[in-house]
Amino acid sequence: MVTGGAGFIGGNFVLDEIARHGSRIVNLDALTYAGNLDSLDSLRDDDRHIFVHGSIGDREQVTRLLREHRPDAIVNFAAESHVDRSIDGPAAFIETNVVGTLNLLECARDYWRELDDAGKQTFRFLHVSTDEVYGSLGETGAFTESTPYAPNSPYSASKAASDHLVRAFHHTYGLPVLTTNCSNNYGPFQFPEKLIPLIISRAVAGEPLPVYGDGRNVRDWLFVLDHVAAIRAVLERGRIGEVYNVGGEAERQNIEVVGAICALLDARRPREDGAPRASQIAFVTDRPGHDRRYAIDCSKLKRELGWAPAVDFESGIAQTVDWYLHHQSWVQKILDGSYRLQRLGQAA
């Protein structure tokens, strides 16, 4: 059972899991603004994919799905996930990321208790989280699984709370949980409010490319299919109760990311006037509370489970730009809705 499986990371996980492993998946998604069934169009007639429109906060529905489909694992991607939106409206993040996760955990605990001994041994609850729970780093160092939590945005605070609940359900009730904390994902099917698809969409449209502050905030970029492979490794071989950090080993300043996208678009789809797309870059007022640097130490995952990122940033960003250029209809359907590439998260 996958929650949030019509979103960016969850959708990529569902597509990969069915294609590579032939798994049967119950996909529960509330289809809020970032949920998009078009991303799962290739599974429209596939009986291995059972889509259910609903919320992780609906106890009756979650309980019914667990009893009806008897999953051997729950992978929880369901979350409100954009920092800027959490600045403008934090309550929705608490409702989904904290209250919703609590409900899902209670339903999972009750379901797990009803399983026979063999089922109890094999069942797993995997919670997908973020490196943002650790706060901000200086110019050196990296987050490890033992780094103290210090969330700085309403989004990261809500994810930190959900992480603690997952841990508590293992230590209090014995629920066999696993948690992954990942760095910034990018790749196909990402909602265009996030940095990389936003820059691609605005660059193609000939609009200014907003870069927060001085553009030197650093993120560790993780190609989404590398993340999917890491989740699969943790689900299959991870030690119960453990946390695994997932990173792409690709630290880049935001301005470097934007510059790389501009260069790729200049080569693939040059402007009619011949001007470089970097000329569209516009530095804007920084996000309130903007963390300066994230970096992930994923050595535990590599050492214990044999996982390592397979896609370097140069290859991944090129694949991503090409995907968006060839899937403009997917992007346009989103832009025809309420989101218009506008600046969010300016409330202070």
Secondary structure as the mmCIF struct_conf table of DSSP 4:
data_model
#
loop_
_struct_conf.conf_type_id
_struct_conf.id
_struct_conf.beg_label_comp_id
_struct_conf.beg_label_asym_id
_struct_conf.beg_label_seq_id
_struct_conf.end_label_comp_id
_struct_conf.end_label_asym_id
_struct_conf.end_label_seq_id
STRN STRN1 VAL A 2 THR A 3
BEND BEND1 GLY A 4 GLY A 4
TURN_TY1_P TURN_TY1_P1 GLY A 5 ALA A 6
BEND BEND2 GLY A 7 GLY A 7
HELX_RH_AL_P HELX_RH_AL_P1 PHE A 8 HIS A 21
STRN STRN2 ILE A 25 ASP A 29
TURN_TY1_P TURN_TY1_P2 TYR A 33 ALA A 34
HELX_RH_3T_P HELX_RH_3T_P1 LEU A 37 LEU A 43
TURN_TY1_P TURN_TY1_P3 ARG A 44 ASP A 45
TURN_TY1_P TURN_TY1_P4 ASP A 47 ARG A 48
STRN STRN3 HIS A 49 HIS A 53
TURN_TY1_P TURN_TY1_P5 ILE A 56 GLY A 57
HELX_RH_AL_P HELX_RH_AL_P2 ARG A 59 HIS A 69
BEND BEND3 ASP A 72 ASP A 72
STRN STRN4 ALA A 73 ASN A 76
HELX_RH_AL_P HELX_RH_AL_P3 VAL A 83 ASP A 88
TURN_TY1_P TURN_TY1_P6 PRO A 90 PRO A 90
HELX_RH_AL_P HELX_RH_AL_P4 ALA A 91 PHE A 93
HELX_RH_PI_P HELX_RH_PI_P1 ILE A 94 GLY A 100
HELX_RH_AL_P HELX_RH_AL_P5 THR A 101 GLU A 114
BEND BEND4 LEU A 115 LEU A 115
HELX_RH_AL_P HELX_RH_AL_P6 ASP A 117 THR A 122
STRN STRN5 ARG A 124 THR A 130
HELX_RH_3T_P HELX_RH_3T_P2 ASP A 131 TYR A 134
BEND BEND5 GLU A 139 THR A 140
STRN STRN6 PHE A 143 PHE A 143
TURN_TY1_P TURN_TY1_P7 GLU A 145 SER A 146
BEND BEND6 THR A 147 THR A 147
HELX_LH_PP_P HELX_LH_PP_P1 PRO A 148 TYR A 149
BEND BEND7 SER A 153 SER A 153
HELX_RH_AL_P HELX_RH_AL_P7 PRO A 154 TYR A 173
STRN STRN7 VAL A 177 CYS A 182
STRN STRN8 ASN A 184 TYR A 186
BEND BEND8 GLY A 187 GLY A 187
TURN_TY1_P TURN_TY1_P8 PRO A 188 PHE A 189
TURN_TY1_P TURN_TY1_P9 PRO A 192 GLU A 193
BEND BEND9 LYS A 194 LYS A 194
HELX_RH_AL_P HELX_RH_AL_P8 LEU A 195 VAL A 204
TURN_TY1_P TURN_TY1_P10 ALA A 205 GLY A 206
STRN STRN9 LEU A 209 TYR A 212
TURN_TY1_P TURN_TY1_P11 GLY A 213 ASP A 214
BEND BEND10 GLY A 215 GLY A 215
STRN STRN10 VAL A 218 PHE A 223
HELX_RH_AL_P HELX_RH_AL_P9 VAL A 224 ARG A 237
HELX_LH_PP_P HELX_LH_PP_P2 GLY A 238 ARG A 239
TURN_TY1_P TURN_TY1_P12 ILE A 240 GLY A 241
STRN STRN11 VAL A 243 VAL A 246
BEND BEND11 GLU A 249 GLU A 249
STRN STRN12 GLU A 251 GLN A 253
HELX_RH_AL_P HELX_RH_AL_P10 ASN A 254 ARG A 268
BEND BEND12 ARG A 269 ARG A 269
TURN_TY1_P TURN_TY1_P13 GLU A 272 ASP A 273
HELX_RH_3T_P HELX_RH_3T_P3 ARG A 277 GLN A 280
STRN STRN13 ILE A 281 VAL A 284
HELX_LH_PP_P HELX_LH_PP_P3 THR A 285 ARG A 287
TURN_TY1_P TURN_TY1_P14 PRO A 288 GLY A 289
STRN STRN14 ARG A 293 ARG A 293
STRN STRN15 ILE A 296 ILE A 296
HELX_RH_AL_P HELX_RH_AL_P11 SER A 299 LEU A 305
BEND BEND13 VAL A 311 VAL A 311
HELX_RH_AL_P HELX_RH_AL_P12 PHE A 313 HIS A 326
HELX_RH_AL_P HELX_RH_AL_P13 GLN A 328 LEU A 335
TURN_TY1_P TURN_TY1_P15 ASP A 336 SER A 338
BEND BEND14 LEU A 341 LEU A 341
#
